[in-house]
């Protein structure tokens, strides 16, 4: 019964002491312990098994029980002590709470007392500062009243003094007083509703009006509009009057300036009337000499009379320019038929020199927006047409050499006076354009005559093909015309000059370049087998002579130079012309013309070498290949082809050393022309015996190696051929080799032969297969069955572009065929 009661008690205790996981975790953090008895998941059975793992360990069970009982008593003592210690905790807590509440009440009372005292202090401060603010307002109003009264006194006294001084013409005192009165009057703008103030303002305006009329009358008296006589020098009164005019309405100042300049230039209008001899262009220097004297005279007599900020000397010069431009335009319209190129250029040159003189002496600050368009300086350019006056010769030389990397000096700042007079010549620049048209026509004719007289250029093997000197002369003249015309006008005349440039660029390309290309002949002498056998090295010349080949290369180099320089010319013309007209400058057609000349020159070189090789290929196709009994060295026709290549290619390469890319184009075009022609003649070699096919394969390999070495053949410096060229040669000559390998293969069994053909040539064309059968010398009856089998064995079209690239180049053949191919390869290696 006791044991059952104890078990029930333990169960009840566990139910009461069952804690949540959060509480249990908090207890473990506050009271960490390693004792198994303190664990929440304590298991008594596991604990006993830990204490007594074996039966032998039960021997000390009494000792373990005593330890546990001792521990229980200690825990009971600790619990009893803690419980007793907590009996008075509730009473102490209530007492502490009451004390805290009393302290809070005392604190609230003190805070309330402080707040009441602060409110009383604030009220006291407001009462004190109220009186201070009143005193501040009174002081401010009093100060404003005193200041206003002082200003009023000054204004009243100033107006009286101003009226008195105006009557006595004391302009020196008036200038200082008037500015002060106007400054004081500004303070009374908000008081204009007061009659007395408004009256004073009206008196000031009346004094200003009177001053203006009086000063204008004084200037009219000193510088009368009628007659040309003027006093010997300015008076101090007028000098002071100008100071007063600076303060008055700007219209007074403008009227004084206008009348003075008009009176100062009245003599000019009389001396250079339209009906006077000195008014014509040939005496234009006298106009500019006259104004220079007048400017010197002005500085001596009137330089100190007008304020410096009026820029009177510059205004006189600018008005002179406007009058001169108008008068020159009028007289040139009247006498347009008398204008010649030299006279026009003389007048323009003197005028631009005078505009340069004005730019050096004056800043141009008086020019209005409508007078000139001041353009921003363009950035430094590496164009060979850029020319600065201090470095003109060096730039000219750089252009002739085509040096695009040479740094150029930045262009000097624009002349603000440019065109202020010379604009009047623009409508008559057609005379200049027509003259340049005529001069360029004569220049082209002279180039043609010189070329005929001097003949083609000499062969050049050191520095590449020589550019025709006439080409540089043409572009130097173009540059001179362009610079000269841009100084005259950047508008429509530049467009007209561009049209002239285009015309003669085309004429140069037609008459000098295309017109002097050697003409090809339609027929050439054939070579027989006997002539090939008896041929000695160098005994046969190419269709074009050495001089003709050099001429073609020279024309090609010249066309390339013209192409590059024409592009630079277009860029420079667009820089020189007005921005709104740049789209109308387009030299693409002329550049295409030079490109056509380049293509024609390359085609001529290719045709010449190709035609030289034709007799050898014809001889190859006429040889009796079925009678060849043994494989020897390369055939005579191969030697002939190699001879022509070694004769022509080094000459062309050396003369195109400066234009390497066009030499590469020549090689590519020759390969694209020669290889298909070689394959065509190869099909004509029929019938072919097995030994004959081996000889042809040897010859084909020899030609392939020569073609691969074509770009550097006969050169001391061996360069790797361009990849694009090598790819063309390898692809074309490999096809020729595959054709011969198919011919060498036995045609029985038929299926093996057809499959071998398809794998080697990857050619599904029935005509090509027919030609292969003809080369083998098969009868028509045999060919028909093989053609039918060929059509049946054709593979399906590949699913992708790479479908046919993976075909093998070799197919299984009978043992005899393999042996013969190996022997042929050994023979080729031995020869190499």
Buried (B, 14 or more C-beta within 10 A) or exposed (E): EEEEEEEEEEEEEEEEEEEEEEEBEEBEEEEEEEEBEEEEEEEEEEEEEEBBEEEEEEEEEEEBEEEEEEEEEEEEEEEEEEEEEEEEEEEEEEEEEEEEEEEEEEEEEEEEEEEEEEEEEEEEEEEEEEEEEEEEEEEEEEEEEEEBEEBBEBBBEBBEBBBEBBEEBBBBBBBEBBBEBBEBBEBBEEBEEEEEBEEBBEBBEEBBEBBBEBBBEBBEEBBBEEEEEBEEEBEEBBBBBBBBBBBBEEEBBEBBBEBBBEBBBBEBEEEBEEEEEBBBBBBBBEBBEBBBEBBEEBEEBBBEBBBEEBBBBBBBBBBBBEBBBEBBBEBBEEEEEEBEBEBBBBBBBBBBEBBEBBBEEBEBEBBEEEBBEEEEEEEEBEBBBBBEEEEEEBBBBBBBEBEEEBEBBEBEEBBBBBBBBBBBBBBBBEBBBEBBBEBBBEBBEEBBEBBEEEEBBEBBEEEBBBBBBBBBBBBBBBBBBBBBBBBBBBBBBBBBBBEBBBBBBBBBBEBBBBEBBBEEEEEEEEBEBEBBEEBEEEEBEBBBEEBBBBBBBBBBBBBBBBBBBBBBBBBBBBBBBBEEBEEBBBBEEBBEBBBBBBBBBBBBBBBBBBBBBBBBBBBBBBBEBBEBEEBEEBBBBBBBBBBBBBBBBBBBBBBBBBBBEBBBBBBBBBBBBBBEBBBEBBBBBBBBBBBBBBBBBBBBBBBBBBBBBBBBBBEEEEEEBBEEBBEBBEEBBEBBBBBBBBBBBBBEEBEBBBBBBBBBBBBBEEEBBBBBBBBBBBEEEBBEEBBEBBEEEEEEEEEEEEEEEEBEEEBEBEEEBEEBBEEBEEBBEEEE
